[in-house]
Amino acid sequence: MSFRTYIERLAVRQDLVTIIEPISTRYEMAAVLKEMEPRPVLFENPHETQFRVLGNLFPNKATFADYFNLSVEEIIPTLSAAIEQRSPPRVVPEAPCQEVVVTNPNLDQLPILRHFENDGGRYITSGVVVAKHPQYGQNLDFHRCMQFSNNEMAMRVVEGRNFDTFLKDLKMVDIAVCVGCAPNVLAAAATSVEIGIDELEIANTLEPLDVVQAKSVDLYVPAEAEFVLEGTVYFKRKHAEGPFVDLTETQDVIRQEPVFEVKTITHRWDAIWQALLPGGMEHKLLMGMPREPTIFNSVNQVVRCLDVNVSPGGSSWLHAIVQIEKQDPEDGMKAIQAAFEGHSSCKHVFVVDKDIDIYNPLEVEWALATRFQGNVDMVVKDRERGSSLDPSGELGTHQTTKIGFDLTKPLGEESKPFEKVEYPQIDLGKFMKEIDEGTI
Ligand SMILES: Cc1cc2nc3c(=O)[nH]c(=O)nc-3n(C[C@H](O)[C@H](O)[C@H](O)COP(=O)(O)O)c2cc1C
């Protein structure tokens, strides 16, 4: 399946909202996407461009699982297996993503959205960046790009990303920014693995993938992508990037970021542009979900991990709720430490027992209220490197204080007082003639 065939599946199932009315990429589309979340929306007639635009394609785990014909519970084991059992994609000589080749690109012709009044410019937010390093090979990740001329963009590169290492080493790096990729590529690009692992191999294990040689840079790109923007990023050439609304739905600051010069654009003849709403459900899913297998694998090294939720309440980035099968009094503390190792940007970790539903915030709060004492069940890690996305972190250094909460109950007999009682079961029909769902 591809981005394209999944859209067709949604249309057949009438899960796709199609907007025929002419609409602008300037604020209007972002507003509609926000209003319509989690429903996927296809804009047939953008004012500014010939290309159709689609957004909200994978707003939650259920849609992601649906694409792969998985259950939601199977997502973490599937993603972690794909990291372990990587496989090289097939190279094809020709590809749909190169049906049209533009050698004097003008970014104004693309449906690059302007999302918020205060944004610094039009932004590509769904772009998967492919880059290569002579020592580490190919790397895939996401970097937002702000347009500032008809062939130049400022690219946000967070300190410490693999691509940041490439740039610092090589000073100028040829890249391809792929828009309109299937979820195997999206999930792989959003997965943080050690440098030297080509995430295209993770994508190929998630779902067989064809790649093609890019037209003007020495890279392999997903053959089924809708658009590919090829060019060079210069470490020393900087341009102001921002303001931009990021994952936490707060305004991120303006920074000087490397310039991406676009030299060639290739696309399908009837290409569809993928819009990804900043701070929206899809942004949160793609940020948080790929962190769950890395936390799961890390925790499972030291205690029996059952499930992980990088929860929406923490902007799907800053909070992790970890469910364990506690077998040793120290297991809660060990799990906290391992969870922070599995996701270095995590700020608060909550470890709970298997009787707590980690997808129900009320149950997690209940465990905090009834199974936690701050003087014995808490780990405070002061002045640690945190996430640049946390507005409360120290500006520039991103120093933050990380806290782990062991919300597990004691083992054995001592656990009795912590058990939630089961209310007696009853057949209401015995006492009420008509049980009308709506009335009680
Ligand atoms: C939708 C989305 C947008 C992102 N935007 C950026 C960005 O603008 N800059 C950045 O450095 N990381 C961004 N990230 C995070 C990285 O792309 C992601 O953490 C990636 O897995 C890092 O890969 P690496 O460990 O190979 O460096 C974004 C992630 C997602 C899912």
The ligand as an ORCA input file, in Angstrom:
! r2SCAN-3c Opt
* xyz 0 1
  C       6.314     15.673     12.389
  C       7.709     15.816     12.967
  C       8.382     17.024     12.854
  C       9.692     17.155     13.351
  N      10.354     18.335     13.176
  C      11.652     18.413     13.544
  C      12.417     19.588     13.248
  O      11.921     20.543     12.658
  N      13.747     19.599     13.597
  C      14.327     18.536     14.237
  O      15.523     18.583     14.489
  N      13.624     17.412     14.574
  C      12.320     17.338     14.219
  N      11.600     16.190     14.484
  C      12.218     15.118     15.279
  C      13.148     14.211     14.468
  O      12.953     14.219     13.124
  C      13.012     12.816     15.008
  O      13.225     12.856     16.378
  C      13.970     11.857     14.350
  O      13.624     10.585     14.734
  C      15.385     12.137     14.744
  O      16.127     11.192     14.100
  P      17.653     10.946     14.487
  O      17.664     10.307     15.826
  O      18.080     10.024     13.325
  O      18.358     12.240     14.456
  C      10.302     16.052     14.009
  C       9.617     14.832     14.139
  C       8.339     14.722     13.627
  C       7.626     13.407     13.760
*
